[in-house]
Amino acid sequence: MFLRFGRLYPLHLATLLAFISVDLLQMLVPALNNLTANEPFAGPGQTPDYIVQNILLVHSFDFGKHLSFNWPSWSISAEFYTYLVFAVAILSFKNKVAWFNITASLLALVFLILFNENSIHATTNFGIIRCIYGFAAGAICWHIWSHQNSELMHKISKNTWSVIEAIVFLSVILFVALHGKTAFNLFAPVVFMLAVFVFSFESGIISNVLNKPLFRGLGKLSCSIYMNHAFIAGTLFFGITKVVENKMGVHLFSALQGKEKMGISLIQGDVLTFFYIIIVITLMWLHYSGQKMSKKIVSKRNNISRATSNKNIF
């Protein structure tokens, strides 16, 4: 739990502070107010009480009605306490923890049906229940894989694995496209459990493609991308686009369902989104490279320090 806290919390806190800093900067320099969609510390989910919830990692516990500041971080809140639940379960049930996983997933599903209007999309409103459901499904997937992986690896050919991967890949896309906003989305953890199970063998042609350096590199950046893309989109990219719109006199925003969206046409929106994705990946790559360089410098200094210390001893 300490290791996981050390992995999740610093990035969560840093991003939260970035959002707070922008609001403070707007208060100090009123001319910058138009760089974001709301007044400082006044937008939905951006009031001071939400700062406390974020610091305590409880913003998925139905304390507030809105996604707050770095809105994807609701899942960090949910998963951290989900880890605690399953740690207690492992200590309590030991060899029978598989039955706990099955029971937990079924109870979470029932809860979402009864109290979340037949939808998987629980976030601030007890998103931890959604997380328990998905985590339990993942644990069940591991139980099945650990008992069947060696047998299936020998029984199924490479060509067959490629066909299975293609079917599962298309099934996931169709499921999200057709049922992402219907009551069937409650079965998302089951669908993705199947996808994780199939691709864990890494035996088909799609797995071979995804094992290429480009995709493995994106995988290394995935956590940083997830935790920072909202800040980059809502603050940096939104602000830069606003400046371009104001200075050049071009229209880059349109109203959609009561919200200001980038792009006044589908093509323009796609072009802006493409540049946004490139900016996100580039910034996160620079961040990741900087971290690697810092670790090397620290490691080198430690080695020099140890070598010096050993020399003095002798």
N, C-alpha and C positions, 0 to 999 in steps of 0.2 A: 504494500500500500504506500509506503514511503517512496519507493522508486517510482511508482505510477504518479504520485502527487508531484514529485520532482520533474516528471516528464510533462505533465499537463498544466500545472498551476503557473509556472513562470511565463509561459507563452500566453496563457489566458490573462494574467495580470498585466503583462506588457501591452497587450492589445487594448484592454480596458483603459489603461492609463493613456494610451494614444487617443482614444475617443474623448476622454475627459480633458486632455490637453487641448484638443481642437476647440471644445466648448469654452474653456478658459481663455484661449487666445481670442475667440470671437468677442468675449466680454471685454477684454482689454483693448481690442481693435475693432470697434463696431463696423468699420468698412468691410470687414470680412464676413459679415453675417449672411451674405448671399451665397457663400460657398457651400452651405448645407441647406437642407430642406426645412429645418426648424430652428427656432430661437434656442440659444444655449440653455441646456438643462430644462427644456420645456416641452420637448417632443414626446410622443408616446413611448414609454419605456426608457426615458432618458432623464427622469427626475432623480433627485438625490437618494430617495429610498431604494431605487433600483441599484444604485452603486453599492449599497450595503449588501443587498441580496447577491450581487455578483462576487463581492469579496468573500462572502461566506459559502459560495458555490451552492446556493439554495434556490436559484432562479428557475428551477423546473418543478418546484413544489407547490404551485398554485398560490403563491403569495402575491403575484401581480398578474394583470390581465394581458400585458404586452410583452413581446420579445424585446429585450433591452440591450442597448449599446451594441456590443458585438453579438448580434442575434444568434449566430450558429453555436455560440458557447453554451446554450441551454443544454446541449447534448453532453458537454463536458461535465456540467453539474449532475446530470442524470447518470452518466456512466461511472463517475467516481463513487457515488453512494451505492450504485449497483454492484460494484466490486466488493464493497463491504458486505452487502447482503450475501453474495456467493461465497465470500471467505468464511463467514459464519456458517453457511450451509455445509461447506466442505468439512469444517471442524466438527460440526454436529452430526452429519449423516454419514461421513466417511465413505465406505464402499457402496452405500445406497444413495449417493448424491444424484445418480442418474434419475431416480424416481422423483427427487426434489425438482430437478430441471423440468421434467415433464409436467409435474403439478404446477410449478411456477408459471410456465408458459400458458397453460390452460386457464389458470386463474387470471393472469394478466389479460388474456384475450377476452374473457368474460367481463372483466372490469371495463375494458375499452368499448365493448358492445353496449354495456349498460350506462356508463357514465361519460362516454366521449362520442355519443351520437353515431355509433357504428363506423368509426374512423380510426385509422392508425395515427393520424396527425395530431398527437398529443405533444405539446412542447412545454409551455409554461404551466399548462393545466395538467399536472401530474405526468410530465414527460418521463419520469423515472419508471412508471409502469410500462410504458412503451419500450423503454430500454431493457427492463427485466425480461419482457417478452422476447425481444430480439437476442439478448445475451443468452437466455435459456435455450433458444433455438440453436444458437451457435455451439453451446455446450453439448446439446444432443447430437449435433452434427459431428463433433469431435468423438463422442462415445461410439457412434456408428463407424466413423472412419478408422478409429484405433483398432476395431475388431475385424474390419473387412478390407483394409487397404492392401495388405500383402496378397490376399486371395484374388481380389479384383484386378490387381496389376498384372497378374500372370494369365488371367482368363480372357482379358479383353485386348484385342490387337490395337496397334497405333491408329490404323485407319478407322476402326470403330470408335475409338476415343475422339477422333476428329469430328465424326458425325454427331456424336453425343454432345460435344462442346458446342457445335454449331446450333443444334436444336435448343440447348439450354440458353445460349446467348440470344437467339431470336425470341425465345419464350420470355426472357426477362424484359427485352425491349417492348414486346407486345403487351406484356402485363402492365408495365409502367404507363405506356401510351393509352391503353384502353381502360385501365382500372385504377390509375393513380389517384383519381378523385371520386371513386365510387366506394361502396361498402366492401367491395372485394379487396381493397387495399389492406384490409385486416390480415390477409394471408401473405403479405409481403415478406415477413420473416421466414415463412415456409419456403417461398419461391427462392429467396436469396440463400437460404440454407442449402437448397438443392444445388444452386450455382456454386457456392463455396465448396461443397462436397465434390462436385465433378471437377472443378478447376484445381482442387488441391492435389490431384494426381499429376498435373502438368504433363500430360501424355499426348495431347492433341495438337493440331496445327495452330489453333488460336493461342494456346499456351506458349508454343514456340515463339510466336510473334510477340506476345506480351513479355517474354523473357529477354527481349532485345534491350540493349543499353538505354535507348530513349525512354521506354516505358518503365524500366527499373529506376531510371533517374527521376521520372515523374512520381513514382511511388515513394521515393525518399523525400520528395518535397510535399507529399500529399497532406500531411498534418499541418504544415505551415501554410499551405494554400487554403486549406479549410478554415483555419483560424484567422487568417488575415484578409481573405478576399472581400469580406463585407466592409472592412475599413477602407480598403483600396477602392472599392466600387462606390460606397456611399459618401466618402469624404474626398479622397485624392482625385479619382477619375471624375466624379460628379463636379467637383470644384474646378478642375482644369477645363472640363467641357463647358461649364458655365462661363468661365473667363473667355474662352474662344468665341462662344456665342455672343457675349457682350461686346468684345473688342472688334470682331469681324462683321458683326451685324447679320449673322446667319442663324437660321432656326435649327436647333439641334434637339429640342425637347418637345414632347407632345403630351397631352393629358389622356390618361387611360385609366378608367375605373376610379376616377377621382385622385389619381396619383400622377406625379410628373415622371415621365419615362424618357430615356434617351432615344432619339431617332424620331423623325416625322414620317418615315416610311419603313416598310419591312427591310428593304435593302440597306438603307442608312443605319437602321438599328443593328442589323447583322454585321455591318462594317465596324461600327463602334464597339460592338461586343467582341469582335475578333481582336481589335487593338487592345481592349481591356484584358482579354485572356493572355495576350502576349506580355503585357505589362505585369500582370500578376505572376506569371511563370518566371519572367526575367528577374523581378525583385526577389522572389523567393529563392531563385538559384543563387543570386548574389548573397542573400542572407545565409543560405546553406554553405556556400563556399567560404564566407567569412567565418562561420562557426568552425569549419574544418581547419582553416588556417590558424585560428586562435588556439584550437586544441593542439596543433602541431607545435606552435610557439611555446605553449605552456609545458608540453611534454619535453621539448628540447631544453627548456630552462631547468626543469626538474632533473633531467639526466645530467646536465652540467653541474647542477648543485650537488647531486649525489656523488658524481665523479670527484668534485673538489673536496667533498667531505671525506671520501675514502682516501684521497691522497694525503689529506691532513692527518688521518688516522695512522697511515703507514709512515 
